[in-house]
Amino acid sequence: MNKKKVALIAAILCVSAIVGAAAACTREPLNNGTYVNGVAAVQKDGLWGFADENGDIVIDCIYDEASAYFGNFALVRQGSRYFLIDRQGNNTGIYTRRMTNSDIGTADLSLMGTNDMKLIKICDESSGLYGMIDAATGEWNISPVYDRIDVFTQELFYGFMGDRADIFYSDGTLALSPETEVWAGDNAVIVWKNFAQDGAFVADVYDAHTFEKLKEDITVTACEYLAREEEIGLVLEDSDGYLYTTGLNSGTALYYEYVNADGKHMQVVPGAGEYDLSAERAIYADGDICITAEKSDAGIVYNIYDKQGSALFEGGLAQPLVYFGGLVMPVSGADGATEYLIMHTATGNYMTVAAPYEQAVYAAYNEWYYIIDGKVLNAKGEDMGYGFTGTMQAEIYAIDGNLLVSDSAAGGVLQLIDKEGNAVHTFGIGEVFVDCGNDLKWMTTRNSDGYITLYDGSGNVIFGADKKIENLAFPTYL
């Protein structure tokens, strides 16, 4: 073979090997419940910047506050001004007013936007009005002309001007621009058209996901907003014998009621069908379940169904209380004594316990962890041998399938335990829980010197207190 050809082939193979090696060493930036674009917002020496997955600072800590990244941008504060920075830490010139994720009750700085992460909600600094920018380019997709913007579903968001709202698809395309008031929730969109002569509302109702019109020109007698993670309202009986529900104003329209052409009071739970209230039944929805209040010879009984209408439990004695991921309802035991049903609402799994109701349940975390009178029980109601001390009763977390507990027998030392009650990880003496990611797969603790350690859900250290990081801001939208 010609020596020049051999040399050329050898050079090509060498270059290919180098390119291949470089490609093998290159990977996409880490994106999970802690890191976005490979970095996390951290506080060091009292100021905020961004660190990589090893805890090394990659964007200097020069800000008074900082949010996690949303797309290519993060929100920061220097002095009294708020602005967006890009992935390199450069000021983009987009100045905003203070923005937080009030939906989850946090006062920490936060960027929010559409669920597909393509648009970011911005409150314009000069006008105080809201618009949307492209999360990749920073260009305005929707000009800041709205009093507020709410994102309720994967497919739709709403820009409110007073009582009326424009309804947009998640890419910013306008879906509907009614001139009247809109009640929007994660299940239904109710567009008020006018008042009927008897004072009731006339409205059109749309599915909040497909935007298919469910009902047109209906007379709505009541439309309640119900809290999903708190008490879901009271069931009331009016003078005509009809059962109604009233709830807290959480911004989620979970059902609507109307009177049909035959004069029957009807109630619709989007995704679960239409129900005749007559004088016998009321139905309301919470997350993965529907709860009915039905008349019987013994009074009103409460039944729980899934969204397909299959019974999960029938015969509750009083309205259930709904906690994060679960509910509690008094029921009649085998000997006639009152017991308390504890249900994991996502799966329908439940157990019953006999205990004084006021002290029975702190919370139902998932299908196999329950906290009863400060003790950890498994799904069978068996005591797993762990109790809670001090303030840990108010801060118990299920982290990536394990439960974070403060073991009273070990002097209050934090532990992660698995389904069988085995200790997956025991934390250091004096190490206290600080926070966990919204995906419940990451957590931080703080030592006596004030420095945090970042762990995964199995207790493995991502970075330690030796990095001298004082705080970490988990993304609030995940």
Sequence and secondary structure as in RCSB ss.txt:
>XXXX:A:sequence
MNKKKVALIAAILCVSAIVGAAAACTREPLNNGTYVNGVAAVQKDGLWGFADENGDIVIDCIYDEASAYFGNFAL
VRQGSRYFLIDRQGNNTGIYTRRMTNSDIGTADLSLMGTNDMKLIKICDESSGLYGMIDAATGEWNISPVYDRID
VFTQELFYGFMGDRADIFYSDGTLALSPETEVWAGDNAVIVWKNFAQDGAFVADVYDAHTFEKLKEDITVTACEY
LAREEEIGLVLEDSDGYLYTTGLNSGTALYYEYVNADGKHMQVVPGAGEYDLSAERAIYADGDICITAEKSDAGI
VYNIYDKQGSALFEGGLAQPLVYFGGLVMPVSGADGATEYLIMHTATGNYMTVAAPYEQAVYAAYNEWYYIIDGK
VLNAKGEDMGYGFTGTMQAEIYAIDGNLLVSDSAAGGVLQLIDKEGNAVHTFGIGEVFVDCGNDLKWMTTRNSDG
YITLYDGSGNVIFGADKKIENLAFPTYL
>XXXX:A:secstr
  HHHHHHHHHHHHHHHHHHHHHHH      SSS BTTBEEEEETTEEEEE TTS EEEEEEESEE   BTTBEE
EEETTEEEEE TTS EEEEEE   B GGGT  SB   B TTSSEEEEEBTTT  EEEEETTT  EEEEEEESEEE
E SSSEEEEEETTEEEEEETTS EEE  SSBEEE SSEEEEEEEE TTS EEEEEEETTT  EEEEEEEEEE  B
  SSS   EEEE TTS EEEE    S B  EEEE TTS EEEEETTTEEEE TTTEEEEEETTEEEEEEEETTEE
EEEEEETTS EEEEEESS  EEETTEEEEEEE TTS EEEEEEETTT  EEEE S HHHHEEEE SSS EEETTE
EE TT  EEEEE  GGGGG  EEETTEEEEEEGGGTTEEEEE TTS EEEE  TT EEEEE TTSSEEEEE TTS
 EEEEETTS EEE GGG   EEE  S  
